[in-house]
Structure formats: C-alpha cells, structure tokens
C-alpha cells in the first residue's frame, strides 16, 4: 500500500543525556517506546532543559515519519459567523444583525467549491458558528452543493460542537448518542468525508465554566468523535492553550484523547502484531522492531474497521478582541514546549500538526524540529483566528510551504486529507 505516512523508514537513534537529571528516566522511556505518565508530562513542562524535551519529541517524530513533512492544498469555508454562543476566548462570533455578521448563500458556497476545484485543492475545510435559525437541511444542501461542483474534493466539515447543534435542531434519532450517529449518517450521505478537530478547547470543567460555558463538555466532544470513528470517519483533535488553563489541565486533555484512541486502535494493533499493554495502551512511537507490519493506521490497513484520530493540533490562544484580551497568550517557547509534550504524550496519534495560520510559518518551521510532521496547507481564507496580518485572506503558496519545509531540514510531501500521498499534474491530481 502506497502512502505518505509509511513511505520513510524510521531511523535508529539514541538520545543525548539530558542536562536535567529529572528527565533521565523519561528519556529512557522514550527510547524504549514506553508510555509516559501525567507525572512525566509535568516534568517535561517544568524542566528548564527545554532542549532535551525537543530532542525527545524529534526522536519520536523521526521514528514515525523519517525526514518527511506534510502539507496539503486546501481551502477553508466559514459559512457563517452567527453563533448562539458567546465564548470568552472567541472574537469570531457575531449575533444576527450585529456589525460584521455574515451568512454565505448557497451560490457563494458553490463558487467557493469551484475555486477550490480549479486551484487543484484536495480538501475543503468547512466550519462556522452555531447559527440559531438555519435548518438542518441547509447543512446537507451545503455539502451536496460542494460535492456537485467539485466531486473529487474531500469535505472535512463541522466540529463536534456543530454536530451536537445539528443533532438538536434536526431531532434525528433523539438526544443521545444514537441521535449523533443519525446526524453523521445523513451528513455522510450528503458528502461529509471527515471531521476537523475544533471545539475541543481544553477538557476541564473549571476552564469550561469560566471561558466557554454553554459549549459542550469533554464527554460530548469525545462521544461525537467516537461515533464518527464507529461509522468509519477519520477525525482530528485540537487543544487551545495559553489562556486560563493550567499545564496540568493540558495533560488531562491529552490523557483523555490518548485513552479513547487506545480503544479505537486496539483491534487494528492486534491484527498488525503490535504489542498492547495489559492496561490497553497502544504505543506507536517505539523502536522499529516492535512493528512487524504497519506502524501507523491508514485507510485500508489490515484489521482497521473504524476511523481514528489522525492528528493532534495544539492551538495557541490569541486574545485579539475577545473577552480575554487582557491575557498575554503563550510565548513562542511555550508553543514549542507544548507541541513537543503533545508529541511525547500522545504516543498513539500518527500526526502532530503545526498549524501555520496560528503558529506563523517561521514558528511552524521550528516546530517541525520539535515533534510536528505537518504544517497544514494553502488555506486561502480563514476567519476564526490568526497569528499575523489583518483580514481573512490568509493564503500561502505551495512554493512557500515547500521552501519552509526544506529550510527546516525536511522533505516536503503533499498529502490528501487522509494522509495519502498526492501525485499531481497542475490542478489535476490523484492519490498515489
């Protein structure tokens, strides 16, 4: 099976001894491919030996992906910023009639799909606010319109928060888990291909109640992704950090994601001959000898009957014009550390993304050397939040992405949404 995710061999390597003795045992665990604990994660956050943390994350990243770094050609569509919620950290939402509020028409959406198709994009990323009045049929019509205009385009759409909102307004299958699955089935029939990872924020009730009260809690967010995986959809996960949360709450967020991924990948790991620990841990980041067949799950892998989490995307908080604008946000060093810790703790996630829109392209280059293997894509239009610039036009070119990856010391690989290698001739493309 040809895939970008499995093309590079994992190199054998050993870590330099950390300057901080508190990291010595953690380094041994990383070399051996043993799961780190929350206490280990706390030590990684606390140490002044940041270089040792980054080296450990880079070792894991190179075991999984060698010298490859991924990008894609994508286009974002924020269909409306009208939202029933008023999260304190969010400068995106508007109320209907408020200055700056918008709702894209179906003609607008079709036009965006044609632009994506004609530019050779492989993915349309579709998210928006929780619009109080749009009917459920509007969302399925939107997916069908995109699919009609651009049949080859993969549609990655709707955060878990949006899915719960759609379940509530649609009344499909009741209020619980089966209702969520019913909504996902309808969306899949209309063209949904995978879920983005947004809306996770930080899985902690204290943070939830203070910063985004009214939004779904962690159990609902995880249930939406579990339902999507059961139906065969892949998904991603974000973590918004650097606002009112503590580092311990970031680690709890990672542990919840890791536990759910263990359950999701258990049968696949068994089919691949990958050891599963007595407590159910599926670790993908160990030495190469531990993986007799495929190290990473990919669509079509032997023993894989579900979807799974593909990517963790740490997102730094930017105060902008939000209710939390008095907070400073995280430093660049904290961004590097948090991404590296995520790579080390989330040992069953195939990919870590340095989302250049919120990290900046120079920071994404550094993060490729600190555990990240993906910097996202061309984007074009992004209206949620961003690190630099004014307005919503946030486009970069394929040439710039490739140059950034090469300057960081890696080989650029174009992927599709499911991390399959893309072979291209101008705007025409196929999965290799």
N, C-alpha and C positions, 0 to 999 in steps of 0.2 A: 504494500500500500504506500503510495507516494503522499507525503505530507510535509509541510513546512516544519511542523512541530517535532518530527522524528528524523529529520534529514542529517543532523550533525551528531557525530559521536561524542559521548561525554568523556572529557579528558580525565586522566588520573592526576590528582594534585593533593598536596598536603599544605596545611596552614602554618604560617609563621606563628611562633609562640606569642600570645597576647602580652602586652605590657602590663595589663591589669590581671593579677592573679585570680581575681574573682571570675574571669572569663575562661580560665584554663579548662575546666570541666565542660563548659558549654562548647568550646572549640572541639574537644574530643567527641562530644555527642554529634556535632555537625559532621565531622569527618566520618564517623561510624554510621551516619544516617539514622540516628535515634531521635525520637520526638522530644522537643523542648517543652518544658513546663511553663506555667504562668510565672513562677519564680525566676526561671531562666530569662523569660521575656523582660521582667522587671529589671534584672541585672543588665540586660542589653540596653535598656533605656537609661539606666542610671550611670553607667560607666563613662569615664572621661576618655577612655580608649576607643573613640569612635572609629578609628582606622581598622581596628580588629573586627568590629561589628560589620563594617563594609566589606572587609575581606571574606568573612564567613558567608555573607549574602552572595558575594560574587562567585564563590566556590560553588554554592548551590545552583545559582543561575547558569553557570557554565556546565555543570553536570547535566542539567536539563536541556540546554539549548546550544551548547558549544559557543561559537562566536557569532551566531545568528541574532539579528534583532529585527522585529517585525513591524510592518506598517500596513495600512490599507488605504484605498481610495474610497472615501465615504462622503456622505452629505447629511447634515443634520436638518431636521424639520421640527421646529417648535410650533405646533399647530395653533396654540392659544396660550396666553399668559394669564387669562382669567381663572381665578382659583378661589375655592371656598375656604381654603386655609390661609392663615397669616403667620407662618413660622418666623420666629425672630431672626434667624440667620439668613433669610431669603430676601433678596432685592428684586427677584424676578416677578413675583406675583402682583397682580392688579385685581381690583374689583371691577365689575362690569360698569362702564361709563366713566371710570377713572382715567385721567390723562395717561396715555401710554398703553392702555388696554387694547388688545387686538384678538381677532379670530380669523384665521385664514379660511377663505372659501374653498369649495371643492375644486374650482378652476385653478386657484393658487396652488393647491396640493398637486394637481395633475401637472401643472407647469414645473413644479419643483422635481417631480419624478422624471419628467422628460429631460430636464437639465442634468440630473444625476445620470440617466441613461446615456445621454450624448457625451458626457465627460468621461465615460468609462468607469464610473463608480460601481463598486460591487455591493455596497451597503447603503441603505437609508436608515438613519437613526431617528426615531420618532418619539418625542415625549412632549408633555405640556402640563398645564395646570389642571386642577380638579374643577372643571367647568360645571357650574351648578345647574345649567339648563339644557345642555346638548344631550339628545337622546342616545341610547346605546347604538342604534342603527347608524348614527353619524360616524362612529369609530370603525365599524365593519365596512361602511361605504368608503371611508378614507383608505383603508387597507386595500380594498378591491380596486379603487382608482389608481393607486400606486402600482399595483400588480398589472393592471391593464396597460398602463403607459410604459412600464419597464418590467416585463415578465422575468428577466434574469436577475433583477435586483433582490438581494436578501433584505427583508424588512425586520429590523431589530427595534421593537417598539414597546412602550408602556412600562413604567416602573411598577413595582409591586403595589405602591400606593395608588397608582392609577387603576391597576387591575381590581383592587378591592372597591374602589369608587365605581368602576364599571359594573361589578357584581351587584352593588347596592342599587344602581339606577336601572339595571336590566331585570332584576328579580329572577335571574336564571338560577335554578336549582337550589333556592333557599339561601340562607345567610351564611352557611358554614363552608367547610372545605369542598364539598361537592358542588356548591354554587360557584366557587372559584374555578374549579375544573371545567364546569359547564361553560363559563365565560371564555376560558382559554381555548376550549374546543371550537367555539364559534369564531374566535379571532384567528385561530389557525386555519380554519376553513376559508376565511377571508384573505389569508396571505401572511399571517404572522409567522416569522421564522425563528426568532429567539427573543429573550428578554435582556434588556440592559440591567445594570446593577444599581440604579439610582434609588433614592428614597431610604436607604439603609441608615444613613447618618451615623449615629453611634448607638449600639444596642444597650441602652441603660435607662431604667425607668426615671431616675433622678434627672438625667440630661433631657430625656424625652419631655418630662413635665415642665421643665424650665424653658427649653429652647424651641420645641416643636409640638406642644400639646395639641391634641386633636388629630395628629398624624397616627397612622397605625403603629403598633408596638412591634418589638422584635419577633414575637411568636407569629404574628400575622405575616410579617415580611418573609420570614423563613418558610411558612406554610405555602405562600404563593410560589416560591421557588421550588419547594418540594413537589407541589402539584405540577408545575411546569416540567420538572425533570421526569416525573412519572409518565407524562404524556409525550416524552421524547424531545422536549425543547431544551437546548442549552441556555445557560444564563451566566451572568456576571455578578459581582458584588462590589459595592463601594464602601468606603468608610470616610466620613467627613470628620476631620480632626483639627485641633488648634483653636477651639472656641472655649466652651465652658467645661469640657470633659477632662478627666484625669487620664494619665497614661494607663493606669490600671483598667480603666473602662475601655480603652482601645484594645487591650489584651483580652478582656472578656468578650468583646465583639469578635476578635479573631478566633477565640476558642469555640464560640457558638457556630461560626461558619465551618470551622475545621471538623467539628463533630458531625454536622449534617453531611458534609462531603464524605466522611468516613462511611456513613450508612449508604450513601448513594453509590460509592465505588466498590463496596465490599464484594459483590458478585463478580464484577469485572476483574478485580485484583486476583480473586481465586482462579478465574479462568486463565489469567496471564501467568500464574505461578508466582505471584508477588506475595511475600510473607505478610500476613495480617496478625498483629499482636493480639494477645488474649483480651485486651480491652477494646479491640476493634479498630485500632489505628492502621490506616493505610498510608504509608510514607513513600513518596515518590522521589525523594531527594537524596537517597543513599548512594553508595558506590555502585558502579555499573553491574557488578556480578550478581546483585540482588534481583536483577530484572532479566529473566531468561528470554522474554519475548518483547512486548512493547512496554516502555517505561511510562508513557503518557496515554491517557484515553484520547481517542479520536473517533469521529463518526465512522461507523463500520467496524470498530475494533471487536475482536473476538470476545464474547461474554458481556458486551455492553448492550443493555436493553433499555436504557434510560438516557435522559440528558444528564448534565452535570454542571457544576460551576467551572467555567473556563478560566476566569481571570479575577484577581483582586485589584481594585483600583483605589489606592489611597488618594483622597482629595483634600488639599489644604483649604482651610476656611479663609475666605476673603471678606472682610467686613463690608466693603463697598457702602451702599446706602441702606443697609439692614438695621434692625433694632439693636444689633450687637456691634455697631460700627465703632463703639468705644474700645473694643478689644483690639490688640495689635495683630492677631493672626500669628501663625507659626513662622519661624525663621527658616532660611534655606537649610541650615544644618539640621533642624528638626525634621524638615521634609526628607532629607537623605536618611536620617536615622529611622524614621517611621516606616519608610518604604523598605529599608533593609530588614527591620524587625518583622514586618509583614511577610517578606520572602522566607525568613527563617521559621516563623511560627506556622505559616500556612503551607506545611510540607506536602499537602495533598492537592494544592491548586497548581495546575500546569503553568499558568502565566501570571506575571505581575506587570501592570501597565503604568507607565509614567505618562499620564495624560497631559500632553504638552500645552493645551489650552490653559490649564490651571497650574501647571508647573513652570511654564516657559520652556522654549526649545533648548536653551543652554542648560537649564536645570535637568531637563529630561535626558540630555547627554550624560550628565554626571550620574543620574540615577540608573542609566544602563550599566554603569560600573558598580552599582550598589544593590543589584538584585533584580532590576527591571529587565524585561526582554522585549517590550512592546512600547511604542510611543504614540499609538493611535494613528490617525490619518489626516487627510487633507481638510476635512471638516466643512469649510466654506462659511457656514452660518451657525452661530451658537449664541443663544440668548439667555442662558442660565446664569453663568458667572464666568469670569476670566481673569487672568493674572495681569494682563497688559492690554493697552490700547483702549480706544473709545469705540462705541457702537458694537454692532453684532456681526460685522463681516470679519471673520476670524480664519481666513483661508491661508493655507501654505501650499507649496507645490511639492510634487513628487521629488523633484530635483533637490529641494531644500531638505526634505525628510531623509533622502538617501545620503546627502552630504553630511547631515548632522550625525547619522548613524556611523558613517565611515570615520568621521573626525573623532568619534568616541572610541574607535578601535574595533568596530563590529562590521559584519557583512549584512547589508540590507536585504530583507526578504519580503516581497509583497505577499500578503495573505488575504483570504476572504474572511468573513465573519467567524467561521468555524475553524480557523487556523489551518486551512488547506492552502498549499502553495498556488499562486495565481500565475498563469502564463498569459502574456498579453502581446497584442499587436495593435498599438494605438488605443482606441476606445473599445476594440474587440478583445475579449478575454475569455479564458476558460480555466477551470480548476485542473491543475496538473496531477 
